[in-house]
Amino acid sequence: MILILFGLFIAFVTVILFLILCVMFIVSLIRKKPLPKKMLIATLSGVVITSLVYFYETYFFTFNDIDRTYMQEGPGPVMSPSEKYSAHAYYEPYGGAAGGVNVWVEVTNKKEDHVQIVYYADAKDQFSLEWRDDETLFILNDDPQFPNSNRSIELKVEKEIYHEFGRACKSLLMKDEYERCYHN
């Protein structure tokens, strides 16, 4: 989160520097003076830093950034029919009184003692977990009052994940953890 705020600050400063650079460029053309190189270098540096922050946030995403400070337990653990897996949901409140709640689902492979997040989205009024078979988990996340709010999905827990905004789908660090990634 701090890196995103830093990136936004640098982007804002870069836009201001670019506007100043444009004015200085026009003035240098009118007065036939050379373009101020320090301003050009500062503006280009801002563009490079902003691009690097964007690239890092987009392609090096992991679920480690989930704010677990105010984490609340949700439904679960729900055992698969053979009890090889258990699924557990957790809530992450954000934004204070006017904010909302994100939900993520962790699936634990009991035999390998491996925990993996397979689902991350904005929590809706109706939320539940149900195993369809030993490797397929149905996640209900819907608000019937809002037709476009359905985030429900059926996942093969060893092969598929869901991230509402698609950040996990673009991540170079996570691409080996799943075969198919879904997003809204």
C-alpha positions as YAML, in Angstrom:
chain: A
units: angstrom
residues:
- id: 1
  name: MET
  ca: [0.00, 0.00, 0.00]
- id: 2
  name: ILE
  ca: [2.83, 2.37, 0.81]
- id: 3
  name: LEU
  ca: [4.47, 1.61, -2.53]
- id: 4
  name: ILE
  ca: [1.22, 2.45, -4.34]
- id: 5
  name: LEU
  ca: [0.93, 5.77, -2.48]
- id: 6
  name: PHE
  ca: [4.58, 6.51, -3.27]
- id: 7
  name: GLY
  ca: [3.92, 5.72, -6.94]
- id: 8
  name: LEU
  ca: [0.88, 8.01, -7.01]
- id: 9
  name: PHE
  ca: [2.89, 10.82, -5.39]
- id: 10
  name: ILE
  ca: [5.72, 10.42, -7.91]
- id: 11
  name: ALA
  ca: [3.17, 10.33, -10.77]
- id: 12
  name: PHE
  ca: [1.57, 13.56, -9.50]
- id: 13
  name: VAL
  ca: [4.96, 15.29, -9.21]
- id: 14
  name: THR
  ca: [5.92, 14.00, -12.66]
- id: 15
  name: VAL
  ca: [2.76, 15.47, -14.22]
- id: 16
  name: ILE
  ca: [3.55, 18.84, -12.65]
- id: 17
  name: LEU
  ca: [7.17, 18.63, -13.85]
- id: 18
  name: PHE
  ca: [5.95, 17.71, -17.33]
- id: 19
  name: LEU
  ca: [3.65, 20.73, -17.46]
- id: 20
  name: ILE
  ca: [6.49, 23.00, -16.33]
- id: 21
  name: LEU
  ca: [8.77, 21.35, -18.90]
- id: 22
  name: CYS
  ca: [6.23, 22.05, -21.66]
- id: 23
  name: VAL
  ca: [6.06, 25.72, -20.69]
- id: 24
  name: MET
  ca: [9.86, 25.92, -20.53]
- id: 25
  name: PHE
  ca: [10.10, 24.21, -23.93]
- id: 26
  name: ILE
  ca: [7.77, 26.76, -25.51]
- id: 27
  name: VAL
  ca: [9.69, 29.62, -23.89]
- id: 28
  name: SER
  ca: [13.00, 28.15, -25.09]
- id: 29
  name: LEU
  ca: [11.64, 27.94, -28.66]
- id: 30
  name: ILE
  ca: [10.43, 31.55, -28.56]
- id: 31
  name: ARG
  ca: [13.67, 32.90, -27.05]
- id: 32
  name: LYS
  ca: [15.82, 30.46, -29.04]
- id: 33
  name: LYS
  ca: [17.55, 29.17, -25.91]
- id: 34
  name: PRO
  ca: [18.47, 25.53, -25.17]
- id: 35
  name: LEU
  ca: [15.99, 23.29, -23.37]
- id: 36
  name: PRO
  ca: [16.70, 23.06, -19.61]
- id: 37
  name: LYS
  ca: [18.33, 19.63, -19.27]
- id: 38
  name: LYS
  ca: [17.82, 19.32, -15.49]
- id: 39
  name: MET
  ca: [14.05, 19.67, -15.86]
- id: 40
  name: LEU
  ca: [14.04, 17.12, -18.70]
- id: 41
  name: ILE
  ca: [16.07, 14.65, -16.62]
- id: 42
  name: ALA
  ca: [13.81, 15.16, -13.57]
- id: 43
  name: THR
  ca: [10.68, 14.58, -15.66]
- id: 44
  name: LEU
  ca: [12.09, 11.48, -17.35]
- id: 45
  name: SER
  ca: [13.21, 10.14, -13.95]
- id: 46
  name: GLY
  ca: [9.68, 10.56, -12.63]
- id: 47
  name: VAL
  ca: [8.25, 8.70, -15.64]
- id: 48
  name: VAL
  ca: [10.74, 5.84, -15.12]
- id: 49
  name: ILE
  ca: [10.05, 5.56, -11.36]
- id: 50
  name: THR
  ca: [6.27, 5.65, -11.87]
- id: 51
  name: SER
  ca: [6.55, 2.99, -14.59]
- id: 52
  name: LEU
  ca: [8.69, 0.77, -12.35]
- id: 53
  name: VAL
  ca: [6.20, 1.03, -9.46]
- id: 54
  name: TYR
  ca: [3.32, 0.19, -11.81]
- id: 55
  name: PHE
  ca: [5.24, -2.76, -13.32]
- id: 56
  name: TYR
  ca: [6.14, -4.09, -9.87]
- id: 57
  name: GLU
  ca: [2.60, -3.78, -8.50]
- id: 58
  name: THR
  ca: [1.13, -5.41, -11.60]
- id: 59
  name: TYR
  ca: [3.53, -8.25, -12.34]
- id: 60
  name: PHE
  ca: [4.97, -9.08, -8.91]
- id: 61
  name: PHE
  ca: [1.71, -9.41, -6.99]
- id: 62
  name: THR
  ca: [1.33, -11.97, -4.22]
- id: 63
  name: PHE
  ca: [-1.33, -12.46, -1.58]
- id: 64
  name: ASN
  ca: [1.22, -11.46, 1.08]
- id: 65
  name: ASP
  ca: [-0.13, -7.90, 0.86]
- id: 66
  name: ILE
  ca: [-3.43, -8.85, 2.49]
- id: 67
  name: ASP
  ca: [-3.88, -6.72, 5.60]
- id: 68
  name: ARG
  ca: [-4.31, -9.29, 8.36]
- id: 69
  name: THR
  ca: [-4.33, -6.69, 11.15]
- id: 70
  name: TYR
  ca: [-8.12, -6.58, 11.45]
- id: 71
  name: MET
  ca: [-8.73, -10.01, 9.93]
- id: 72
  name: GLN
  ca: [-11.99, -11.70, 10.91]
- id: 73
  name: GLU
  ca: [-12.79, -15.37, 10.55]
- id: 74
  name: GLY
  ca: [-15.49, -16.32, 8.09]
- id: 75
  name: PRO
  ca: [-17.12, -19.65, 7.28]
- id: 76
  name: GLY
  ca: [-15.02, -22.74, 7.77]
- id: 77
  name: PRO
  ca: [-13.19, -24.84, 8.02]
- id: 78
  name: VAL
  ca: [-15.26, -26.84, 5.54]
- id: 79
  name: MET
  ca: [-13.83, -30.29, 4.85]
- id: 80
  name: SER
  ca: [-13.81, -31.92, 1.40]
- id: 81
  name: PRO
  ca: [-15.64, -35.28, 1.16]
- id: 82
  name: SER
  ca: [-12.41, -37.31, 1.59]
- id: 83
  name: GLU
  ca: [-11.07, -34.77, 4.12]
- id: 84
  name: LYS
  ca: [-7.97, -34.23, 1.97]
- id: 85
  name: TYR
  ca: [-8.72, -30.50, 1.85]
- id: 86
  name: SER
  ca: [-10.23, -27.96, 4.16]
- id: 87
  name: ALA
  ca: [-11.46, -24.53, 3.07]
- id: 88
  name: HIS
  ca: [-11.61, -21.53, 5.37]
- id: 89
  name: ALA
  ca: [-12.76, -17.98, 4.60]
- id: 90
  name: TYR
  ca: [-11.41, -14.79, 6.17]
- id: 91
  name: TYR
  ca: [-12.64, -11.20, 6.02]
- id: 92
  name: GLU
  ca: [-10.52, -8.08, 5.61]
- id: 93
  name: PRO
  ca: [-12.33, -4.83, 6.47]
- id: 94
  name: TYR
  ca: [-11.10, -1.74, 4.62]
- id: 95
  name: GLY
  ca: [-11.90, 1.96, 4.47]
- id: 96
  name: GLY
  ca: [-13.27, 2.52, 7.97]
- id: 97
  name: ALA
  ca: [-16.97, 3.23, 8.51]
- id: 98
  name: ALA
  ca: [-17.64, 3.99, 4.83]
- id: 99
  name: GLY
  ca: [-15.51, 1.11, 3.54]
- id: 100
  name: GLY
  ca: [-16.28, -2.49, 2.83]
- id: 101
  name: VAL
  ca: [-14.99, -5.99, 3.37]
- id: 102
  name: ASN
  ca: [-12.83, -8.21, 1.19]
- id: 103
  name: VAL
  ca: [-12.96, -11.98, 1.56]
- id: 104
  name: TRP
  ca: [-10.35, -14.58, 0.78]
- id: 105
  name: VAL
  ca: [-10.50, -18.36, 0.90]
- id: 106
  name: GLU
  ca: [-7.57, -20.49, 1.96]
- id: 107
  name: VAL
  ca: [-7.51, -24.17, 1.05]
- id: 108
  name: THR
  ca: [-5.31, -26.47, 3.11]
- id: 109
  name: ASN
  ca: [-4.06, -29.72, 1.63]
- id: 110
  name: LYS
  ca: [-4.02, -31.87, 4.78]
- id: 111
  name: LYS
  ca: [-1.68, -34.54, 3.36]
- id: 112
  name: GLU
  ca: [0.98, -32.09, 2.16]
- id: 113
  name: ASP
  ca: [0.36, -29.46, 4.88]
- id: 114
  name: HIS
  ca: [0.16, -26.82, 2.14]
- id: 115
  name: VAL
  ca: [-2.03, -23.70, 2.42]
- id: 116
  name: GLN
  ca: [-3.00, -21.77, -0.71]
- id: 117
  name: ILE
  ca: [-5.29, -18.80, -1.26]
- id: 118
  name: VAL
  ca: [-7.65, -19.71, -4.11]
- id: 119
  name: TYR
  ca: [-10.18, -16.87, -3.94]
- id: 120
  name: TYR
  ca: [-10.08, -13.11, -3.26]
- id: 121
  name: ALA
  ca: [-12.97, -10.67, -3.84]
- id: 122
  name: ASP
  ca: [-15.20, -8.03, -2.31]
- id: 123
  name: ALA
  ca: [-17.53, -9.73, 0.17]
- id: 124
  name: LYS
  ca: [-21.24, -9.69, -0.60]
- id: 125
  name: ASP
  ca: [-24.28, -10.33, 1.64]
- id: 126
  name: GLN
  ca: [-24.51, -14.05, 0.86]
- id: 127
  name: PHE
  ca: [-21.26, -15.95, 1.32]
- id: 128
  name: SER
  ca: [-20.73, -19.67, 1.79]
- id: 129
  name: LEU
  ca: [-18.39, -22.54, 0.92]
- id: 130
  name: GLU
  ca: [-19.49, -25.95, -0.35]
- id: 131
  name: TRP
  ca: [-17.48, -28.85, -1.74]
- id: 132
  name: ARG
  ca: [-19.01, -30.28, -4.94]
- id: 133
  name: ASP
  ca: [-16.56, -33.19, -4.97]
- id: 134
  name: ASP
  ca: [-13.16, -33.90, -3.48]
- id: 135
  name: GLU
  ca: [-11.33, -31.25, -5.53]
- id: 136
  name: THR
  ca: [-14.08, -28.81, -6.56]
- id: 137
  name: LEU
  ca: [-15.08, -26.00, -4.22]
- id: 138
  name: PHE
  ca: [-18.14, -23.85, -4.86]
- id: 139
  name: ILE
  ca: [-17.89, -20.36, -3.40]
- id: 140
  name: LEU
  ca: [-21.15, -18.41, -3.17]
- id: 141
  name: ASN
  ca: [-20.52, -14.66, -2.95]
- id: 142
  name: ASP
  ca: [-23.60, -12.74, -4.08]
- id: 143
  name: ASP
  ca: [-25.99, -9.95, -3.18]
- id: 144
  name: PRO
  ca: [-29.42, -10.63, -4.74]
- id: 145
  name: GLN
  ca: [-30.39, -6.94, -4.49]
- id: 146
  name: PHE
  ca: [-27.61, -6.03, -6.95]
- id: 147
  name: PRO
  ca: [-27.69, -8.12, -10.16]
- id: 148
  name: ASN
  ca: [-24.08, -7.34, -11.16]
- id: 149
  name: SER
  ca: [-22.61, -8.25, -7.78]
- id: 150
  name: ASN
  ca: [-22.35, -12.02, -8.22]
- id: 151
  name: ARG
  ca: [-18.78, -13.19, -7.52]
- id: 152
  name: SER
  ca: [-19.70, -16.86, -7.10]
- id: 153
  name: ILE
  ca: [-17.50, -19.46, -8.74]
- id: 154
  name: GLU
  ca: [-16.68, -23.16, -8.80]
- id: 155
  name: LEU
  ca: [-12.93, -23.85, -8.55]
- id: 156
  name: LYS
  ca: [-10.75, -26.93, -8.96]
- id: 157
  name: VAL
  ca: [-8.59, -26.13, -5.93]
- id: 158
  name: GLU
  ca: [-5.38, -27.66, -7.26]
- id: 159
  name: LYS
  ca: [-5.59, -25.91, -10.64]
- id: 160
  name: GLU
  ca: [-7.68, -22.73, -10.45]
- id: 161
  name: ILE
  ca: [-7.82, -19.45, -8.54]
- id: 162
  name: TYR
  ca: [-9.99, -16.34, -8.59]
- id: 163
  name: HIS
  ca: [-8.92, -12.74, -7.97]
- id: 164
  name: GLU
  ca: [-11.65, -10.16, -8.48]
- id: 165
  name: PHE
  ca: [-9.36, -7.54, -10.01]
- id: 166
  name: GLY
  ca: [-7.15, -9.97, -11.94]
- id: 167
  name: ARG
  ca: [-3.93, -9.04, -10.19]
- id: 168
  name: ALA
  ca: [-3.12, -12.67, -9.38]
- id: 169
  name: CYS
  ca: [-3.76, -13.55, -13.03]
- id: 170
  name: LYS
  ca: [-1.08, -11.10, -14.23]
- id: 171
  name: SER
  ca: [1.47, -11.93, -11.55]
- id: 172
  name: LEU
  ca: [4.72, -13.45, -12.79]
- id: 173
  name: LEU
  ca: [5.41, -14.75, -9.29]
- id: 174
  name: MET
  ca: [2.15, -16.69, -9.05]
- id: 175
  name: LYS
  ca: [1.82, -18.11, -12.57]
- id: 176
  name: ASP
  ca: [3.24, -21.50, -11.55]
- id: 177
  name: GLU
  ca: [0.69, -21.93, -8.74]
- id: 178
  name: TYR
  ca: [-2.35, -22.44, -10.97]
- id: 179
  name: GLU
  ca: [-3.39, -23.52, -14.47]
- id: 180
  name: ARG
  ca: [-6.37, -21.20, -14.82]
- id: 181
  name: CYS
  ca: [-7.09, -17.85, -13.21]
- id: 182
  name: TYR
  ca: [-10.46, -16.12, -13.19]
- id: 183
  name: HIS
  ca: [-11.30, -12.48, -12.55]
- id: 184
  name: ASN
  ca: [-14.34, -10.25, -12.74]
...
